Amino acid sequence: MAETLADPAVSAEVFSTVVALTVAICEDPWLPGSEQVGADPDWREILIPKGYGIAEYRVSRKDHQVILTRIILF
């Protein structure tokens, strides 16, 4: 994920949109529009606003953490 956002080809608008989504995910991992991936309810994905891509993340209920695992930019 860090490599994706560190790419100098990523515009400031895309970068700031992804950061804002990351904050929103941390505040509420079950955001409207997020979907369960496979059979695991703690593995989630959500579209990045403005059609910029998809974010995947895992919710650790035990540790009260959200781990952003992958960003796929379109």
Secondary structure, DSSP 8 states (H G I E B T S, - for coil): -HHHHH-TTS-HHHHHHHHHHHHHHHH-TT-TT-EEETTEEEEEEEEEGGGTEEEEEEEETTTTEEEEEEEEE-
